[in-house]
């Protein structure tokens, strides 16, 4: 066993950020669709746009998703490839 648990801080933070049902749903949707905007997510999740934006902000700050401005729209996609691996293991569809 490795007693240098500090080296696992980044992994623990990644899991903490992911550990919310709305964020898991956002990540799962981005993996399936590839990319989308907040309006599309709002239609699928049926939660307020402000709620989705707050969750996206946390995911983006953790480096799990990225955004790209296209005209008036902001398009989100998965940034960290570990997210796809984890979601593939955790989500059975």
C-alpha positions as CSV (number, residue, x, y, z in Angstrom):
1,X,0.0,0.0,0.0
2,X,1.2,3.5,-0.9
3,X,1.2,5.8,2.1
4,X,1.8,8.9,-0.1
5,X,-2.0,9.6,-0.5
6,X,-1.3,13.2,-1.4
7,X,-0.5,12.1,-5.0
8,X,-4.1,11.1,-5.3
9,X,-5.5,14.6,-4.6
10,X,-6.2,15.3,-8.3
11,X,-8.1,12.1,-8.8
12,X,-10.2,12.7,-5.6
13,X,-11.1,16.2,-6.8
14,X,-12.1,14.8,-10.3
15,X,-14.4,12.3,-8.6
16,X,-15.9,15.0,-6.3
17,X,-16.7,17.3,-9.2
18,X,-18.3,14.4,-11.1
19,X,-20.3,13.2,-8.1
20,X,-23.6,15.0,-8.7
21,X,-26.5,13.5,-10.7
22,X,-27.0,16.6,-13.0
23,X,-23.2,16.7,-13.7
24,X,-23.2,13.0,-14.5
25,X,-26.1,13.5,-16.8
26,X,-24.4,16.4,-18.5
27,X,-21.2,14.4,-19.0
28,X,-23.1,11.4,-20.3
29,X,-25.0,13.6,-22.8
30,X,-21.8,15.2,-24.0
31,X,-20.2,11.8,-24.5
32,X,-23.2,10.6,-26.5
33,X,-23.7,13.8,-28.6
34,X,-20.1,14.9,-28.8
35,X,-21.0,18.6,-28.2
36,X,-23.9,20.8,-27.5
37,X,-25.1,24.1,-26.0
38,X,-26.9,24.9,-22.8
39,X,-30.3,25.3,-24.5
40,X,-30.1,21.8,-25.8
41,X,-29.1,20.5,-22.3
42,X,-32.0,22.4,-20.7
43,X,-34.5,20.8,-23.0
44,X,-33.1,17.3,-22.1
45,X,-32.6,17.8,-18.4
46,X,-35.7,20.0,-17.7
47,X,-33.8,22.1,-15.1
48,X,-33.3,25.9,-15.3
49,X,-30.6,27.2,-17.6
50,X,-28.9,28.9,-14.6
51,X,-28.5,25.5,-12.9
52,X,-27.0,23.9,-15.9
53,X,-24.6,26.8,-16.3
54,X,-23.5,26.5,-12.7
55,X,-22.8,22.8,-13.1
56,X,-20.9,23.4,-16.4
57,X,-18.8,26.1,-14.7
58,X,-17.7,23.6,-12.1
59,X,-17.0,20.9,-14.7
60,X,-15.0,23.5,-16.8
61,X,-13.0,24.7,-13.8
62,X,-12.0,21.2,-13.1
63,X,-10.9,20.7,-16.7
64,X,-13.4,18.0,-17.5
65,X,-15.2,20.0,-20.2
66,X,-14.3,22.7,-22.6
67,X,-16.3,25.4,-24.4
68,X,-16.0,27.1,-27.7
69,X,-17.9,30.2,-28.8
70,X,-19.6,30.0,-32.2
71,X,-21.3,33.2,-32.9
72,X,-23.8,33.7,-30.1
73,X,-23.7,30.1,-28.9
74,X,-21.3,28.5,-26.5
75,X,-20.7,24.9,-27.4
76,X,-19.5,22.4,-24.7
77,X,-17.6,19.1,-25.1
78,X,-15.6,16.7,-23.1
79,X,-12.0,17.8,-22.5
80,X,-10.5,15.2,-20.2
81,X,-10.4,11.7,-21.8
82,X,-10.6,10.1,-18.4
83,X,-14.2,11.2,-18.2
84,X,-15.2,8.9,-21.1
85,X,-13.4,6.0,-19.6
86,X,-15.0,6.5,-16.1
87,X,-18.4,7.0,-17.5
88,X,-18.1,3.9,-19.7
89,X,-17.3,1.9,-16.6
90,X,-19.9,3.5,-14.4
91,X,-23.0,3.9,-16.7
92,X,-24.6,0.8,-17.9
93,X,-27.0,1.5,-20.8
